[in-house]
């Protein structure tokens, strides 16, 4: 386990990060008092399951293809009431 001072850590941060990623234990000390440990972040692997929606009920075509109500269509076209700025 390597112990470095805060000054050395600020000066050599990139090198210390590379050493920590390689598996070395790095401790940063204020004077001779250990303060923090530098260690790599372990990323969680997300298990993805293809096809998990294959048995979902189908959405009706009307859900996507019905025309918008006039008031909502006007807002999309920029024709609605002016928005007040905060």
KOLDOZA-797605 format. One record per residue (C-alpha): z, y, x; residue in three letters. Coordinates in pm, whole numbers, padded with zeros to 5 digits, always signed. Layout:
KOLDOZA-797605
ZYXala/...
end
This chain:
KOLDOZA-797605
+00000+00000+00000unk/-00113+00331+00150unk/+00096+00644+00100unk/-00063+00986+00146unk/+00069+01338+00100unk/-00060+01569-00171unk/-00235+01781+00093unk/-00415+01475+00235unk/-00502+01359-00116unk/-00663+01695-00199unk/-00854+01691+00128unk/-00978+01329+00101unk/-00987+01268-00273unk/-01335+01109-00278unk/-01241+00865-00003unk/-00913+00778-00173unk/-01091+00714-00502unk/-01336+00480-00328unk/-01047+00293-00167unk/-00868+00261-00502unk/-01187+00134-00667unk/-01209-00128-00393unk/-00865-00255-00495unk/-00633-00081-00251unk/-00302+00057-00379unk/-00279+00430-00308unk/+00044+00625-00362unk/+00048+01005-00345unk/+00376+01154-00225unk/+00530+01499-00228unk/+00677+01505+00120unk/+00829+01159+00154unk/+00898+01114-00219unk/+00634+00901-00399unk/+00504+01085-00705unk/+00195+00912-00846unk/-00018+00603-00799unk/-00397+00621-00783unk/-00564+00327-00955unk/-00906+00266-01110unk/-00954+00276-01486unk/-01019-00070-01628unk/-01282-00051-01897unk/-01247-00280-02194unk/-01545-00499-02264unk/-01651-00473-02625unk/-01772-00800-02767unk/-02070-00727-02985unk/-02175-00975-03249unk/-02539-00943-03350unk/-02617-00992-03714unk/-02274-00914-03854unk/-02435-00719-04141unk/-02689-00988-04237unk/-02484-01094-04541unk/-02407-00741-04660unk/-02529-00659-05010unk/-02860-00472-05004unk/-02865-00103-05088unk/-03086-00011-05383unk/-03403+00183-05299unk/-03288+00454-05539unk/-03002+00527-05301unk/-03251+00657-05044unk/-03549+00768-05244unk/-03403+00964-05536unk/-03488+01335-05513unk/-03210+01572-05414unk/-03048+01786-05682unk/-03198+02137-05696unk/-02886+02313-05564unk/-02865+02081-05260unk/-03239+02107-05194unk/-03209+02486-05199unk/-02937+02469-04933unk/-03156+02247-04713unk/-03441+02497-04749unk/-03212+02789-04657unk/-03236+02937-05004unk/-02875+02897-05108unk/-02596+03154-05103unk/-02535+03318-04768unk/-02257+03162-04563unk/-01984+03403-04467unk/-01915+03423-04094unk/-01549+03395-03991unk/
end
